């Protein structure tokens, strides 16, 4: 399945389908543990404010998407063979849905649970979304390069 053989819409649908291949139950557990630990640190250090939940929710979302996305790239038995092959050939494009969803959800969490404005929350959320995209893209690229080499 060459990139030129598919329309833009088909590529977008394959990217979303490849995002479903991750170990999302495990990712939810990891996100809950990390978010709970971050909340515990906030409570223990005594930084009580209205935005006490914004940081831990951001950490939980980041680790949820990190484990789910990268885990889907590294699992050999995940999902349909054709979708796995497409995701292996397009590691950066297949990481975009998770990074975009992290950007949106983290922006909303920082806006509604924190004291940031919408623009400020968006700018703060660019870093974890970009980091997720970079880690998932590199993991997919390295896996594909090792398979070819």
N, C-alpha and C positions, 0 to 999 in steps of 0.2 A: 504494500500500500504506500505508494509514493505521495509525498506532500502535495505535488502538483495535480494528482488525480482526484483530490477531494476539494470540495468547496469550503469556503470559510466557515459556513454553518456546520458542515460535517466535522471539521477540525474542532470547533467549539464543543460539539456534542461528544466527540471522542475524548476531549480533555475532561469534561465533566464525568463521563463514564469511567475514565481511568482514576478519577479521584475517589470513586466508590470502592476501589480495590483495597484500601487500607484496613488495618486492624482497628476499627473504630471503637470497639468495646474496650480494648486495651488502652487506646488513646484517651477515652473518657475517664478511665481509672487513673491514668497518669496525670491528666489535667486536674482531676479532683484532688489528688494528693498534693500536687504542686500548689494549686490554689489554696488549699487548706493550710499548707505549711506557710505560705506567704501571709495569709490572714493571721495565723498564729504569731508570726514575727511582728506584724503590725500591732496586734493586741498586747503582746509582751513588752514591746518597746514603748508603749503608751502614747503612740501618735494618734490619738483619738480626734477624729474630725468627720465631717460629712462624707468625705471621699475615701473612707477607710476600705471600702470594697473595690474601688476602681483598679488599684494596682494588682491585688490578688486575682481579680477576674481577668485582667490582661495577661498575667502569667499563666493562668489556667487555660485560656484560649490559645495562647502561643504553643504551649506544650501539647495540647490536644491536637492541634493541626500539625505540629511537627512530627509527633509519633504516628499519626494517621497517614500523613503524606509520605514521609520517608519510609515508614514500615510497608506501605503499599508498593514502593519501588523495590524494596529489598526482598520481599516475599516471592519465592519462585512459583507458588501455587495459587496466587491471588487472581481471581477473576478469569474472564475469557481470554484465550490465547491471542486472539487478534487485537484486543484492546491492550494487552500487555506488550505486544510487539509494537503497536503504535506509540505507546507511552515510552518504551525504550528508545524508539527512534526520535522522539520529540520530548526529551526530559524537561526542558524549560517550559514549553507550552503546556505540558500536562501538570505542572506545578502551579500554573496561574490561577485556576479556580480556588484552590485552598488559600493562596496568598490574598486573592481578592476578597474572599469571604472573611478571612482574618482581619483585613483592613476595615471592612464595613462593621463587623461585630465589635472589634476593639474600639473603633471610633464611637459607636453607640454606647458602649460600656463606659468609656472615659467621659462622654458627654452627660449621660444620665446618672451615673453612679459617682462621678467626680465633679470637680468644679471647673472643668475646662470648657471653653467655648467649642462650638462645632469645628471651626477652623483649627484651633489649638489641638483638639482631640485627633483630628485628621492628621495633622503634622506629627503628633506623637506616635500615631499608629503606623506611619510609614516605615519606621525603623523595624519593628517586629515583622511586618509583612514582607519587607525587602529581605530581611534575614532569612525568613522561611523560604522565600523564593530561591535565594542563593543556596541554602543548604540542600533543599530538595532537588534543585537543578544540578548541582555538583554531584550529589549522590547518584542521580540517574545517569549523568554523563560518565562518571567513573565506572559504574556498573556496566554500562554498555561498552566502554573502552576495554575493560578487563575481559569481557565476554568475547570481543573481537580479537584481542591480543593473545 
